Amino acid sequence: MENVHVLNHPLIQHKLAILRNKDTGVKEFRELIGEIAGLMCYEATRNHPTVEVEVETPVAVTKCRMLAGKKLAIVPVLRAGLGMVDTMVSLIPSAKIGHIGLYRDPETHKPVEYYCKLPEDIENRQVYVVDPMLATGGSAVAAIDFLKAHGCKSITMMNIIGCPEGVAAVQKAHPDVEMYLAAMDERLNEHAYIIPGLGDAGDRIFGTK
């Protein structure tokens, strides 16, 4: 799986252990989601092109590198994906933000779209689709479908926790999409929840049930 990257950095794994704990409260959970997203963003943008520029420091003129190529866009899958956005934007302030609203039908477990708002120039940007959980892969596939329908050609998927079923679904539908995960869990249960997972990420981020 050349285009699937499971990040095993000690800082990510340490924060992930606290994130999984059922006793971790809303405030800390929300902060950890953002912190892990920031660390993942660092890795996911590692190969983004740069261009040489000349900078005058207080002491001398020097050559430096700055981001080049396609501009960036961050597209959270609502609602849980919102928890990953702020830290990423703090690292990439020029990124534009789109939103795709999906919910999982409790009977069919298939995604249903209820909202889609994207930057006008989204097709010219490197797009990072973010969602804490990659379970069946249905929402991820649907979100990428929407983006490609809007002309997007450079798409990266970022999930904090995934499972083999979800990864396989995305790879089958969109083999060109690069995927970054903080953890690859064991499997889905009969209710399409990731095992061991961390429960419902949206409920734990926003304190809802």
Secondary structure, DSSP 8 states (H G I E B T S, - for coil): -TTEEE---HHHHHHHHHHH-TT--HHHHHHHHHHHHHHHHHHHTTT--EEEEEEE-SS-EEEEEEE-SSEEEEEEEETGGGGGHHHHHHH-TT-EE-EEEEEE-TTT--EEEEEEE--TTGGGEEEEEE-SEESSSHHHHHHHHHHHHTT--EEEEEEEEE-HHHHHHHHHH-TT-EEEEEEE-SEE-TTS-EESS-S-HHHHHHT--
